[in-house]
């Protein structure tokens, strides 16, 4: 039986306590010192040592706790810095997207203005070619020439449609449709276009097919464009997937997307397994005229897609990595109700395109007015053709004119706009039917604040048969199928201030009219000072502000302002110009305020409101 170990002596316990203290093993040191303190002769020193060790232990524990607090605060600081960095990166990314959106908007205005002018020319080119081709006495060779002219006009019209789509100024005919059924209509066509080397998959979300309000043809064109881009990204084959689902977008998502807004949306995802895009390509994906296809690409494909989706109230995103494929996600507002379009109500089938009614045509472009008159007169109609609103209103008020059955008017005209002409004409001749036509759907087109959605609207360039079918359908239908547009604001709203916009540049004038109109003001416009004086003389109400270019052909802006202020005391004046070229003195500009071209929309509206609020 082993003998028990003898108890350590006080000296041994003291040495062990010192060793334990050196190791920071304070509990062992305190145990040995406590045992020593229970006996003699070292009780006093042992208790003193025990107190010292306790003090050391408490100090070390306090330092360890302090060190832990410091480390915790350091971690919290690092996390805060990381969050701040993420917020700064997010802010920079959003600012970049906003700058890109503003640049796209500016280029879009330019493209829309060009397309508007070009559509007027194409109406004459294509229209008169169609008229010539209807003649029976043409030789085969001459007929071939006209067919080539018509074919070239059709190709040019396709290009202007792309420009209008990119600028979000094209004419859309929205309908409430089921998204899965809409995609189903083009499944076979997509499969044929893509070819056998690419597998196409369609994945639909569970439950009833969600509905969106879009122009069906335009959305199908968007999906076809995305499919063709995917095919080009998969030269060796791959998989293309179309997937639909309903998503709820919240504020946090929208903060990172310049074009997004919260709500319930239908998402159509188009994913390929192709080459993917490098970051520098991805950043320019929706840039107009940017292409990776060399001479084969126009650079308008994805820009057009972007424009159509934005005009439809949605937005589009893209994610891609080199070698990992690409996903485009199209978000469109989800709707519940099914609506019948005004076009469907206003165009019943007609047995004949001819008629003997009287039509008043208001169009400032001579070639367009001449084409419309020719087509209508060839089919038996009697036509009055005028180039501006004042002449149209005078004809309506002249009893010698006789009966007028239909007003066919352009939307954008010098002086009086199409809606204002229609409002005055209908007031003089109740029951008058109205058809609008436009090649540039700026702020005066449906959904942009001037025309009601119920109006009948023809898209330029006009085709003879479409023109005749629409005219015949409106004349044969009930009067309410083709109403004149009321001019906003709605009844009961305060009367808006009236701004007269004068600029010889169509693009600059269209931009100013759009911005001013969308801000809630009533807009009058003129292409030069002489026209502006005529507009002012023919306008029965107040004109609150003159917004005029400085350098114009003929009379300059300051001279126009001097004459109008003399006729209308209290008229406020805002000059705008990119330069004065030394031809205008500071004294001439002293009559009003001045803003540099091109102003931002917000800056222009702010200056107008500030002037209108200032004392006379």
SVG drawing of the C-alpha trace seen along z (x, -y; Angstrom):
<svg xmlns="http://www.w3.org/2000/svg" viewBox="-73 -99 84 101">
<polyline fill="none" stroke="black" stroke-width="0.4" points="0.0,0.0 1.6,-3.3 2.3,-5.9 0.4,-9.2 2.4,-12.2 3.5,-14.5 1.9,-18.0 4.1,-20.6 6.1,-22.8 5.3,-26.5 8.6,-27.2 7.5,-24.8 4.0,-26.4 5.6,-29.9 7.8,-28.8 4.8,-27.3 2.8,-30.4 5.5,-32.6 5.8,-30.3 2.0,-30.3 1.9,-34.1 4.7,-34.3 2.5,-32.1 -0.6,-34.3 -2.2,-31.2 -3.6,-33.3 -6.1,-30.7 -3.3,-28.2 -1.1,-30.9 -4.0,-32.0 -4.7,-28.5 -1.1,-27.9 -0.9,-31.3 -4.2,-30.6 -2.8,-27.3 0.4,-29.0 -1.7,-31.7 -3.4,-29.1 -0.2,-28.2 2.9,-29.8 5.4,-31.3 4.7,-32.8 1.1,-33.7 1.6,-37.5 3.8,-37.6 1.6,-34.9 -1.6,-37.0 0.3,-40.1 1.4,-38.1 -2.1,-36.8 -3.5,-40.3 -0.8,-41.4 -1.6,-38.4 -5.3,-39.2 -4.5,-42.8 -2.3,-41.6 -5.1,-39.2 -7.7,-41.9 -5.5,-44.2 -4.7,-41.7 -8.4,-40.7 -9.3,-44.4 -6.7,-44.8 -8.0,-41.7 -11.5,-43.1 -10.3,-46.5 -8.4,-44.8 -11.5,-42.8 -13.5,-46.0 -10.9,-47.6 -10.9,-44.6 -14.8,-44.7 -14.8,-48.4 -12.2,-47.9 -14.3,-45.2 -17.4,-47.5 -15.3,-50.3 -14.1,-48.0 -17.8,-47.0 -18.9,-50.6 -16.1,-51.6 -17.1,-48.6 -20.7,-49.8 -19.7,-53.3 -17.6,-52.1 -20.4,-50.1 -22.8,-53.1 -20.2,-55.3 -19.8,-52.7 -23.6,-52.4 -23.9,-56.2 -21.2,-56.4 -22.9,-53.6 -26.3,-55.3 -24.8,-58.7 -23.3,-57.0 -26.6,-55.4 -28.3,-58.8 -25.7,-60.5 -26.1,-57.7 -29.9,-58.1 -29.6,-61.9 -27.2,-61.3 -29.6,-58.8 -32.5,-61.3 -30.5,-64.1 -29.5,-61.9 -33.1,-60.6 -34.5,-64.1 -32.1,-64.7 -33.0,-61.4 -36.7,-62.0 -36.5,-65.4 -34.6,-64.0 -37.1,-61.1 -40.0,-63.6 -38.6,-65.6 -37.6,-62.5 -41.0,-61.0 -42.6,-64.0 -40.3,-63.6 -41.0,-59.8 -44.7,-60.5 -44.2,-62.3 -41.6,-59.9 -43.5,-56.7 -47.0,-58.2 -46.4,-59.6 -44.6,-56.3 -47.8,-54.4 -50.0,-56.8 -47.8,-56.4 -47.9,-52.6 -51.7,-52.7 -51.6,-54.1 -52.3,-51.6 -50.3,-53.3 -46.8,-52.9 -44.2,-51.0 -42.7,-48.0 -39.3,-49.8 -40.8,-52.9 -42.9,-50.8 -39.7,-49.1 -38.2,-52.5 -41.2,-53.4 -41.1,-50.0 -37.4,-50.6 -38.3,-54.1 -41.1,-52.6 -38.8,-49.8 -36.1,-52.3 -38.7,-54.4 -39.9,-51.4 -36.3,-50.7 -35.9,-54.3 -39.2,-54.3 -37.9,-51.2 -34.8,-53.2 -36.9,-56.2 -39.1,-53.7 -35.9,-52.6 -34.9,-56.1 -38.4,-56.9 -38.3,-53.7 -34.9,-54.6 -36.1,-58.1 -39.3,-56.8 -41.3,-58.9 -42.8,-56.3 -46.5,-55.6 -47.4,-52.6 -50.8,-50.9 -51.0,-49.3 -53.3,-46.4 -53.8,-44.3 -52.3,-40.9 -51.3,-37.7 -47.5,-37.6 -47.2,-33.8 -49.7,-33.8 -47.9,-36.7 -44.6,-34.9 -46.3,-31.7 -47.2,-33.4 -43.6,-33.8 -42.1,-30.6 -41.9,-28.9 -40.5,-32.0 -37.8,-32.3 -36.9,-28.7 -36.5,-29.1 -34.5,-32.3 -32.1,-30.8 -31.4,-27.6 -30.8,-24.0 -27.5,-24.5 -29.2,-26.5 -31.8,-24.8 -34.7,-27.2 -36.5,-26.7 -39.7,-28.5 -40.2,-28.4 -43.5,-29.8 -44.3,-30.7 -47.0,-28.8 -50.6,-29.9 -52.6,-32.1 -50.5,-33.9 -49.8,-37.5 -51.1,-40.4 -49.2,-43.5 -50.4,-46.6 -48.0,-46.8 -48.0,-47.2 -47.9,-43.5 -46.0,-43.9 -43.3,-46.1 -42.8,-43.7 -42.5,-40.8 -39.9,-42.8 -38.0,-43.4 -37.9,-39.6 -36.8,-38.9 -34.0,-41.4 -32.8,-39.8 -33.0,-36.3 -31.0,-37.3 -28.3,-38.9 -28.2,-35.7 -27.8,-33.6 -24.8,-35.8 -23.2,-35.2 -23.4,-31.4 -21.7,-30.7 -21.0,-27.1 -24.5,-26.5 -25.9,-26.6 -29.2,-27.2 -31.5,-30.2 -34.1,-30.4 -37.2,-32.6 -38.6,-32.7 -41.6,-34.7 -42.5,-35.4 -44.3,-38.0 -42.0,-40.0 -42.6,-42.7 -40.0,-45.5 -39.4,-47.5 -37.7,-50.8 -34.3,-49.2 -34.2,-47.6 -35.2,-50.8 -32.5,-52.8 -29.9,-51.0 -31.9,-51.3 -32.3,-54.7 -35.4,-53.7 -37.1,-51.5 -40.1,-52.2 -41.7,-50.1 -44.7,-47.9 -45.8,-44.6 -44.1,-43.8 -43.9,-40.9 -40.3,-39.9 -39.3,-38.3 -35.8,-36.9 -33.9,-36.1 -30.7,-34.0 -28.1,-32.6 -25.1,-30.4 -22.9,-32.3 -19.6,-34.2 -20.8,-36.8 -19.7,-40.5 -16.6,-42.1 -17.2,-45.0 -16.4,-47.7 -18.9,-46.2 -21.5,-45.7 -21.3,-49.3 -22.1,-50.4 -24.8,-47.8 -27.7,-50.2 -25.6,-53.0 -27.0,-54.3 -24.7,-53.5 -22.4,-51.3 -21.9,-47.9 -19.5,-45.0 -20.5,-43.7 -18.4,-46.0 -20.0,-47.1 -22.8,-44.6 -24.4,-46.4 -26.2,-49.7 -25.8,-50.1 -29.5,-50.7 -30.8,-47.2 -30.4,-47.3 -31.0,-51.1 -34.3,-50.5 -35.1,-47.7 -34.3,-50.1 -36.5,-52.8 -39.5,-50.6 -39.4,-49.2 -39.1,-52.6 -41.9,-54.0 -44.1,-51.1 -43.5,-52.1 -40.9,-49.4 -37.1,-49.0 -34.5,-46.5 -31.3,-45.2 -28.5,-43.1 -26.0,-40.8 -23.1,-39.1 -19.7,-37.7 -17.1,-36.7 -17.5,-33.0 -20.6,-32.7 -23.4,-33.9 -25.8,-36.9 -29.2,-37.5 -31.5,-40.4 -34.5,-41.0 -37.4,-43.0 -39.7,-44.4 -43.2,-45.6 -46.0,-46.8 -48.5,-44.1 -52.2,-44.9 -55.4,-43.1 -58.1,-44.6 -58.6,-43.9 -59.3,-47.0 -60.4,-47.6 -58.1,-50.0 -59.5,-53.2 -58.2,-52.0 -60.3,-48.9 -63.4,-50.9 -62.7,-53.5 -62.0,-51.3 -64.9,-49.1 -64.5,-47.5 -65.7,-49.5 -66.8,-48.0 -65.4,-50.9 -62.6,-53.3 -64.2,-56.1 -66.5,-58.9 -67.9,-62.2 -67.6,-64.0 -65.6,-67.2 -62.3,-67.0 -60.3,-69.9 -56.5,-68.9 -54.2,-71.0 -50.5,-70.3 -47.5,-72.7 -45.4,-70.4 -46.3,-71.1 -45.3,-67.6 -47.4,-65.9 -50.4,-68.1 -50.2,-67.6 -50.0,-63.8 -53.0,-63.6 -55.0,-65.9 -54.1,-63.8 -55.1,-60.5 -58.4,-61.8 -59.4,-63.6 -58.7,-60.5 -61.2,-58.6 -64.0,-61.2 -63.5,-63.4 -63.6,-67.2 -60.6,-68.6 -59.7,-72.0 -55.9,-72.1 -54.3,-74.7 -50.9,-75.1 -51.7,-76.4 -54.3,-76.6 -55.4,-80.2 -56.4,-79.4 -58.2,-76.2 -60.2,-78.1 -61.1,-80.8 -62.4,-78.2 -64.5,-76.6 -66.0,-79.9 -66.8,-80.9 -70.3,-79.9 -69.3,-80.0 -67.1,-77.0 -70.1,-74.8 -70.2,-71.5 -67.0,-70.0 -67.3,-66.4 -63.8,-65.6 -60.7,-67.5 -57.5,-65.7 -54.7,-67.6 -51.0,-67.3 -50.3,-67.4 -47.2,-69.6 -47.7,-72.8 -46.3,-76.3 -48.5,-78.5 -51.6,-76.6 -51.1,-72.9 -53.4,-70.2 -55.4,-69.7 -56.0,-73.5 -57.2,-73.6 -59.5,-70.7 -60.9,-72.3 -61.8,-75.5 -63.1,-73.8 -65.4,-71.6 -66.6,-74.6 -67.6,-76.2 -68.9,-73.0 -70.3,-70.6 -70.1,-66.9 -67.0,-67.4 -64.9,-64.3 -61.2,-64.5 -58.2,-62.4 -54.6,-63.4 -51.4,-62.5 -47.9,-62.8 -44.4,-61.5 -43.0,-62.7 -44.9,-61.9 -43.3,-64.5 -45.3,-66.0 -48.4,-66.4 -49.0,-62.7 -51.2,-60.3 -50.0,-59.7 -47.7,-62.8 -50.2,-65.3 -52.1,-66.9 -54.1,-64.4 -56.7,-62.1 -56.2,-58.4 -59.5,-58.1 -58.3,-60.0 -57.6,-58.4 -54.0,-59.0 -52.2,-58.1 -48.5,-57.4 -46.3,-59.0 -45.1,-58.1 -48.7,-57.7 -49.6,-54.9 -52.5,-55.6 -54.6,-52.5 -54.2,-53.1 -55.1,-56.7 -58.2,-55.8 -59.3,-53.0 -59.0,-55.2 -60.9,-58.1 -63.7,-55.9 -63.9,-54.1 -64.1,-57.4 -66.7,-58.8 -68.8,-55.6 -68.5,-55.2 -70.3,-57.0 -69.0,-60.6 -67.7,-59.5 -65.3,-57.1 -63.1,-60.0 -63.4,-62.8 -61.4,-66.0 -58.8,-65.9 -59.4,-68.1 -56.5,-70.2 -55.1,-69.6 -55.4,-70.5 -58.6,-68.8 -61.8,-70.8 -61.5,-72.2 -57.8,-72.6 -56.4,-76.1 -55.9,-77.9 -52.2,-77.3 -49.9,-80.1 -49.4,-80.4 -45.8,-80.3 -45.0,-81.3 -42.0,-79.4 -40.1,-80.9 -37.1,-79.1 -36.1,-78.5 -34.6,-75.2 -37.3,-72.5 -35.3,-70.2 -34.7,-73.0 -38.3,-74.2 -39.7,-70.7 -37.6,-70.2 -38.7,-73.4 -42.4,-72.8 -42.2,-69.3 -40.5,-70.4 -42.8,-73.4 -45.9,-71.4 -45.0,-68.6 -44.6,-71.2 -48.3,-72.1 -48.1,-75.3 -50.2,-75.9 -47.8,-76.1 -47.9,-78.2 -45.1,-77.9 -43.6,-79.7 -40.6,-79.1 -39.7,-82.8 -40.5,-86.2 -43.0,-86.9 -45.0,-83.8 -44.8,-84.6 -46.4,-88.0 -49.2,-86.3 -49.7,-83.7 -49.9,-86.4 -52.4,-88.4 -54.6,-85.4 -54.5,-84.2 -57.6,-85.5 -56.2,-84.9 -53.3,-86.1 -49.7,-85.2 -47.7,-85.2 -44.2,-84.5 -42.2,-84.7 -39.4,-82.1 -37.4,-83.0 -34.2,-82.3 -31.9,-85.3 -30.5,-84.9 -33.1,-84.0 -33.6,-84.7 -35.2,-88.0 -36.2,-89.7 -34.0,-88.9 -35.4,-87.8 -34.9,-91.1 -36.8,-93.0 -39.6,-90.5 -39.7,-90.9 -39.8,-94.7 -42.8,-94.6 -44.7,-92.0 -44.1,-93.7 -45.4,-96.9 -48.6,-95.1 -48.9,-93.1 -47.6,-95.0 -46.6,-92.7 -45.4,-90.0 -42.3,-88.2 -39.4,-87.4 -36.8,-84.6 -34.1,-84.6 -32.2,-81.4 -29.2,-81.0 -25.9,-79.1 -24.2,-82.3 -24.9,-85.8 -22.0,-86.1 -21.6,-89.8 -24.7,-90.6 -26.8,-91.4 -25.9,-93.9 -26.4,-93.6 -28.9,-96.5 -31.0,-94.5 -31.1,-91.6 -32.0,-93.7 -35.7,-93.4 -35.8,-89.9 -33.8,-87.1 -31.3,-84.9 -30.6,-81.1 -27.8,-79.3 -28.6,-76.6 -29.1,-73.8 -30.7,-74.1 -31.6,-71.1 -35.4,-70.5 -35.3,-71.2 -33.3,-74.5 -35.7,-75.7 -38.8,-75.0 -37.3,-76.6 -36.4,-79.8 -39.8,-80.1 -41.6,-79.7 -39.2,-82.1 -40.0,-84.7 -43.7,-84.2 -43.7,-84.5 -41.7,-87.7 -43.5,-91.1 -44.0,-92.9"/>
</svg>
